Amino acid sequence: MTQPSDKALVPFVSVDNMMRLIHHIGIEKMITGLAAEIEADFRRWESFDKTPRVAAHSPHGVIELMPTSDGEAYGFKYVNGHPKNTSEGLQTVTAFGLLADVYTGYPTLLTEMTMLTAMRTAATSALVGKYLAPKNATTMAMIGNGAQSEFQCLAFKALCGIDTVRLFDVDPGATAKCAANLAGKGLTVVSCGSAEEAIEGAQIITTCTADKKYATILTDNMVGPGVHINAIGGDCPGKTELHRDILLRSQIFVEYPEQTRIEGEIQALDPDHPVTEIWQVITGQAEGRRNANQITLFDSVGFAIEDFSALRYIKKAIRGTVFFEPLDMLADPDDPRDLFGMLMRAV
Amino acid sequence: MTQPSDKALVPFVSVDNMMRLIHHIGIEKMITGLAAEIEADFRRWESFDKTPRVAAHSPHGVIELMPTSDGEAYGFKYVNGHPKNTSEGLQTVTAFGLLADVYTGYPTLLTEMTMLTAMRTAATSALVGKYLAPKNATTMAMIGNGAQSEFQCLAFKALCGIDTVRLFDVDPGATAKCAANLAGKGLTVVSCGSAEEAIEGAQIITTCTADKKYATILTDNMVGPGVHINAIGGDCPGKTELHRDILLRSQIFVEYPEQTRIEGEIQALDPDHPVTEIWQVITGQAEGRRNANQITLFDSVGFAIEDFSALRYIKKAIRGTVFFEPLDMLADPDDPRDLFGMLMRAV
């Protein structure tokens, strides 16, 4: 049997290896590293090919491909969204991703991205929080205590200096799970019985609910001046979390307006409602928070560049480690015209 | 370390296993099986989500994602096209593919597709040849003797009863390679010094050249009445193989007009030039070859449904065999809301 060449072997990071890598680096340190990579890529936003994700919808959920490229590397993420999965003991969202070399077209990394997406989503939220949240914020309300919640809490601790989180979920079991997972992680954790109670004294409100039937989790009278809202659960057509009146009182920041107007909270607003692109805040081209009384809202849906940043982070992070295995994924005959000869020699 | 659940493990077919599987089944038998799968899917053409491929172009080549779904399964192929790669000892085209369950969104198969694409392209060509080539065709001219050529020759032997192939390539080394690979495979192989010589006495002409600089490999005066032309090398904007006048004399058959008008030979014609969709010939809704003197032309660019058929064929073919390995690609915690807990338990 001919041995595959180096170029034909694609480094693969399994779920098991991703978890080992996260512990090897440290959760908060890795989230901070991912945020730095995302911030650097947002600074060069205009050098990316940007295209809305390619979605295959069905009555059961959606399967999406999210590609992007900076001209040197190409990345895409496969991700599904099936809210009904939870009731069947499956993940709502699973994902994997691939990085390739634009010059040769050859893949250079394949990795699980369910864990990695949770890490990069938290990193993006906290990175944006660093720019928009009121100064000296110490307390975050975490509404929706599902799979993403602990990652969010630790990201805001690591990047924004949050020391207290106030948890609420319509399912008290989810809150108990989140509180237990956060025990001993350096945060004061307060479990609350209602969304109203959770946002008491919070300078940052993160909403991350998955189920369409609890569509409006924040109403207008609940949100006082000066807070930063990090809305990550409204991320597909028909699925929003905030009452329209809150949007109208907020200065709204988005990743990529073309996508957010379809998928985000702002689908409830006029298509020309003004929004600020977060990359422009990071480069200084646009203003962020204007004063201490303003409500800032990050209407986050997740964008391909964040996955690209995460893929490149992983590619660098695994170098020289044992946290990947080479995958024999590409046929690479000695003579590129002789694919058939390669097949024959494999007898 | 928690063991991943069954659903979290995705069967992966490496290049090595794909080659073993092909030999286990037999090349011609597998091509015939792939053609049957493609034919069955072409018969239910209207049940597929069809979308043009998503292409990322660069000066060096193109990287494409080709998704489709029949409502139950979802498949996509990653494929690059880098004609300059050959001169650097790399494949022009490499590919891998994925099948997923529409109901859960969970991937169910990951496989190399460089070998598999060569097999499915040959299967598609010969399937179409079965419908369009003149009755009792015995001889095929194979112009362009690169990576795809041997697969084409064996496919037309298996499905159309071809017993003689006449080879030509601008590079005599490629012809020698192709002839050597086909020795002992049950075909009479004639190496020719020109395209004109190759098409002498051939009822079927297959063109499969990769290089843009030899753009017109068949001129009008070379092609007599009654032949079937299987044109597979013209498959991206600016890349065609046939002189426009041949197109004007032919009845043209395509996979998916929306894509072929951009990528195929017919990009040289008016956008409303009549073409016949091959699936309609297969279902009997449209006429194929009308008489013995007509030139039929299959302007093939490769379509996502063919990859879907190939992926489903492989998924069935590996069942109960040793030709795959389980890949730990999806995080699947016992409690789907407890991704963080899964991570913590991995310490």
Chai-1 contact restraints between the chains, C-beta under 6 A:
chainA,res_idxA,chainB,res_idxB,connection_type,confidence,min_distance_angstrom,max_distance_angstrom,comment,restraint_id
A,S14,B,D328,contact,1.0,0.0,6.0,A-B,restraint_1
A,V15,B,D328,contact,1.0,0.0,6.0,A-B,restraint_2
A,V15,B,A331,contact,1.0,0.0,6.0,A-B,restraint_3
A,D16,B,D328,contact,1.0,0.0,6.0,A-B,restraint_4
A,M19,B,L343,contact,1.0,0.0,6.0,A-B,restraint_5
A,M19,B,A346,contact,1.0,0.0,6.0,A-B,restraint_6
A,H23,B,V347,contact,1.0,0.0,6.0,A-B,restraint_7
A,V54,B,V54,contact,1.0,0.0,6.0,A-B,restraint_8
A,A56,B,S69,contact,1.0,0.0,6.0,A-B,restraint_9
A,A56,B,Y74,contact,1.0,0.0,6.0,A-B,restraint_10
A,S58,B,V102,contact,1.0,0.0,6.0,A-B,restraint_11
A,H60,B,Y103,contact,1.0,0.0,6.0,A-B,restraint_12
A,G61,B,G105,contact,1.0,0.0,6.0,A-B,restraint_13
A,I63,B,Y74,contact,1.0,0.0,6.0,A-B,restraint_14
A,I63,B,G105,contact,1.0,0.0,6.0,A-B,restraint_15
A,L65,B,L65,contact,1.0,0.0,6.0,A-B,restraint_16
A,S69,B,A56,contact,1.0,0.0,6.0,A-B,restraint_17
A,Y74,B,A56,contact,1.0,0.0,6.0,A-B,restraint_18
A,Y74,B,I63,contact,1.0,0.0,6.0,A-B,restraint_19
A,N80,B,G105,contact,1.0,0.0,6.0,A-B,restraint_20
A,H82,B,G105,contact,1.0,0.0,6.0,A-B,restraint_21
A,T86,B,P336,contact,1.0,0.0,6.0,A-B,restraint_22
A,L90,B,T104,contact,1.0,0.0,6.0,A-B,restraint_23
A,L90,B,P336,contact,1.0,0.0,6.0,A-B,restraint_24
A,Q91,B,P336,contact,1.0,0.0,6.0,A-B,restraint_25
A,T94,B,L330,contact,1.0,0.0,6.0,A-B,restraint_26
A,F96,B,M329,contact,1.0,0.0,6.0,A-B,restraint_27
A,V102,B,S58,contact,1.0,0.0,6.0,A-B,restraint_28
A,Y103,B,H60,contact,1.0,0.0,6.0,A-B,restraint_29
A,T104,B,L90,contact,1.0,0.0,6.0,A-B,restraint_30
A,G105,B,G61,contact,1.0,0.0,6.0,A-B,restraint_31
A,G105,B,I63,contact,1.0,0.0,6.0,A-B,restraint_32
A,G105,B,N80,contact,1.0,0.0,6.0,A-B,restraint_33
A,G105,B,H82,contact,1.0,0.0,6.0,A-B,restraint_34
A,E112,B,M329,contact,1.0,0.0,6.0,A-B,restraint_35
A,T114,B,A331,contact,1.0,0.0,6.0,A-B,restraint_36
A,M115,B,A331,contact,1.0,0.0,6.0,A-B,restraint_37
A,A118,B,L339,contact,1.0,0.0,6.0,A-B,restraint_38
A,G146,B,R337,contact,1.0,0.0,6.0,A-B,restraint_39
A,A147,B,R337,contact,1.0,0.0,6.0,A-B,restraint_40
A,A147,B,L339,contact,1.0,0.0,6.0,A-B,restraint_41
A,E150,B,F340,contact,1.0,0.0,6.0,A-B,restraint_42
A,A174,B,R337,contact,1.0,0.0,6.0,A-B,restraint_43
A,K177,B,D338,contact,1.0,0.0,6.0,A-B,restraint_44
A,N181,B,F340,contact,1.0,0.0,6.0,A-B,restraint_45
A,N181,B,G341,contact,1.0,0.0,6.0,A-B,restraint_46
A,D328,B,S14,contact,1.0,0.0,6.0,A-B,restraint_47
A,D328,B,V15,contact,1.0,0.0,6.0,A-B,restraint_48
A,D328,B,D16,contact,1.0,0.0,6.0,A-B,restraint_49
A,M329,B,F96,contact,1.0,0.0,6.0,A-B,restraint_50
A,M329,B,E112,contact,1.0,0.0,6.0,A-B,restraint_51
A,L330,B,T94,contact,1.0,0.0,6.0,A-B,restraint_52
A,A331,B,V15,contact,1.0,0.0,6.0,A-B,restraint_53
A,A331,B,T114,contact,1.0,0.0,6.0,A-B,restraint_54
A,A331,B,M115,contact,1.0,0.0,6.0,A-B,restraint_55
A,P336,B,T86,contact,1.0,0.0,6.0,A-B,restraint_56
A,P336,B,L90,contact,1.0,0.0,6.0,A-B,restraint_57
A,P336,B,Q91,contact,1.0,0.0,6.0,A-B,restraint_58
A,R337,B,G146,contact,1.0,0.0,6.0,A-B,restraint_59
A,R337,B,A147,contact,1.0,0.0,6.0,A-B,restraint_60
A,R337,B,A174,contact,1.0,0.0,6.0,A-B,restraint_61
A,D338,B,K177,contact,1.0,0.0,6.0,A-B,restraint_62
A,L339,B,A118,contact,1.0,0.0,6.0,A-B,restraint_63
A,L339,B,A147,contact,1.0,0.0,6.0,A-B,restraint_64
A,F340,B,E150,contact,1.0,0.0,6.0,A-B,restraint_65
A,F340,B,N181,contact,1.0,0.0,6.0,A-B,restraint_66
A,G341,B,N181,contact,1.0,0.0,6.0,A-B,restraint_67
A,L343,B,M19,contact,1.0,0.0,6.0,A-B,restraint_68
A,A346,B,M19,contact,1.0,0.0,6.0,A-B,restraint_69
A,V347,B,H23,contact,1.0,0.0,6.0,A-B,restraint_70
